[in-house]
């Protein structure tokens, strides 16, 4: 039976080398597939998705959140300069 002893430092070094070896292919090929992984909108429309509860005990709160999101998007898209934020009590 052979004595195979590995030190803690040796284990850490070999783990780091193995990790770098496994990550190397993704580092070198990431730029080749970068266009496929971006979430860049194409065209003149953008689709927004909001994850809100629509059933169960939290359906009422979810409906309120959805209306708030829809209002925020409408204000931002259709009249961004009319609804500027000003702290309460601030004078223009």
ABEGO torsion letter per residue (X at the ends): XBBBBBBAAAAAAAAAAAAAAAAAAAAAAAAAAAAAABABBBEABBBBBBBBBABEAAAAAAAAAAAAAAAAAAAAAABAAABBBBBBGBBX
